[in-house]
């Protein structure tokens, strides 16, 4: 007999386990229940449980070692669930992974090919973000505009198309990240803006290696702030 709503069950298990980790029921270093125990709890099959656990492993939240069971290795930022459905965390991580590869390359090319007007456009978007911070706003579209300006400065339309095609995903993750920053502190917002400034300065200096590093560092730090790596 087929399981009811089988396609949604792994997401339900994922969310339940993640909630328990965020609430401290399963602490870092502690073992999760066995696959058999989890299958009984959710009245489902072990393969379905494995699918949920695989997603938690992909998110860097748990690790499974032969003979030692499955252990919690990281606890994401507890405030994440205030702003995002838990089942979207994996997609957010994958979006950041994609952006790290694409945008670091775009920043390097921007440093090499940008004209004065391109650099001025990036500066303008940075200034807009400064105004957002001063007004205690979130500034999701301003954040996206900054990154898009860097892509445009690369003078390669494929970078522009790539970012535009994931605008919705980027906006979602930026909203989550910036909402968390508002919760945490103004200092955290300022830190993000300093990372943006490092990208801008590297492009102004026409230093491709420095620009790529600054963009990669910014996006890796954004991932770390969200997932608590």
N, C-alpha and C positions, 0 to 999 in steps of 0.2 A: 504493500500500500504506500502511495507517495506521501511524503511529508507535506503538511499544509504550508502554503506560503514559503516553500523551500528557498527560493532566491533571496528572500529577505532575512532568513534565519542567521546566516553568517554575520550580517551587519548588526543584528540584534545581540548576538553573542559578543561581538567586538565591542559594542557600546556598553554592554553590561560590565564586561571585564575592565574596560578603560575607566568607567565610572568608579568602580571599586578601587582601582589604583589611585585615581584622583582624590578619592575620599579617604585614602590611607588604610583601607581594609587589607589591600595587598601592598606591602611596602617594598621599597627597593631592596633587593637581595632576598626577598621571600619567594617561596615557590607557589605557583598556581596549583589549583586542583588538577588531578589527572584528566586526560581526555575522556576516560570512562566516566568520571564523576561529573564532568561538565556536560557530557552527552545525556546523562540521567537528569541533571538539573533542568536542561532545556528540552527534554523529551525529543531528542534528535539523534542523528547518527554521528559517529566519530569522524568520518570524512568532513561533515559540515563543521564540526568543531575545529578540525585541522585548518579549514579554510579561514576561519576567523583568527586563529592563532598565527597563521602565516601572514596575515595582514598586520597584526600587532608586531610581528618580527620585522616586517618590512619597514615599519615606522620606528624601529629601534627602541621599542618599549619593553619587549621581552626577548629572551634568548633561550634556546633549547639545546641542552647538551646531553649526549647519550649517557644514560646511567644516572643523570642528575636531575632529570625532569625539566620543567619550564620555569624560569626565574624572571622576576621583574628586574630590569636593569636601569630603567629611567622612568621618571614621573614627569609628564608634560606639565606645562603651566596650568594650574588649577582653574584659572580664569578663562581658559579657552572655551569651556562649555557654556559660558555666559553669552558668547557671541557666535558660536558655530555649532551646527549639528555634528555630533561626534563622528558620524560615519564619513564626514568629509575630510578628516585629518589626513588620510592617506593621499587624497587627491591634492591637498595643499602642499604636502611634502614633494610630491612628484612635480608639481608646478614649479616649486623653487628649484628643484634639481635641473629642470629644463632651462629655467631662467639663468641659472649660474653659468651653464655652458654657453647659451646664446648671447646673453648680455655682456659677459666679459669680453667676448669676441667683438661685439658691436662697439664697446668702449675703446678697445684697442684700435679699431679702424677709425673711430671718431677722432682719436688723438692724431692719427696719421693724415686723415683726409678733410677734417672739418675746416670750413672757411670761417671768417670773422662773424658772419651772420649766424652760422650754426652755433658757434660758441656763445654768442649773445643770447640766442634762444634758450640754451641750457641754463645760462645765468638767470634769465628772466623766470624760468620755472623754479629755480632754486629760491629766488627772491619771493616768489608766490608762496612757496612752502614756509619761508620765514614768517610771512604775514599770517599764515594759518596757525602756526605755533603761537604767535603773539596773541591771537584771538582765541586760543584754547580750542581750536577746531580739529577735525579729523583729517580733512584734506586728501581724500582718496584720489579724486580726479587730478589734483595737483601733483600728487606722487606719480601717478601713471604718466602724466604729461612730461614730467622730468625724465623718466626712463625712455619715453617715446622720443623726446628731443635728442637724447644720446643716440638712439637708433637712427634717427634721421641724419645726424651728423656723420654717421658712418658712410654716408653716400651710397649705401647698398640697400636697394628696396626690399630685399629678402628679409632683412632684419626688421624693417618696418612692418612688413606683412606678418611676420612671425608674432610680433608683440600684439599687433592689432587683432590677430586671430584668437588670442587668449586674453583679450581685454576683460571679459567677464570673470575669468578665473583669477586674473591678477587683481582686479578690483575687489573681489571677495577676500582674497588673502591679505591685501593691503588694508582693507577695512578691519579685518580681524587683528592684524598686527598693530595698527594705529589705535584701535580701541583698547587693546591690552596696554599700550604705552600710556594712554590717558589714565588707565587704572593704576599703573605702577608708579609713574612719576613724570614730572616735567623733564627731569634729567634724562630719562630714557628717550623722550622725544628729541632732546637736544643731541643725544648721542647718534640717533638715526640721521639727523640733519648734518652732523659732522662727517658721517660716512658719505652722504651725498656730496658734501663739499670736497672731500678727497677725490671723488670721481671728477668733479668739475675742474679742480686745480690741475689734475694730471692731464686732462684734455687741453686746458689752457697752455700747459707747458709742452704740449705735443709729445708726450711721453707714452707710447703705446703700452709698454710693459707695465708701467705704473698705473695706467688707466685700467687695464685688465685686472690687475691685482686689487685695485680699489673697489671695482665693481664686484668682483668675486667675494672679497672680504665683506662688503656690505650685505650681499645676499646670503652668505653663509652665516653671518651674525644674526640676520633676520630670522633664519631658520632656527638658530640656537636659542634666540630669545623666545620663540614660540613653543618649541618642543623641549626646551630644557636640556639640550645636549651638553 
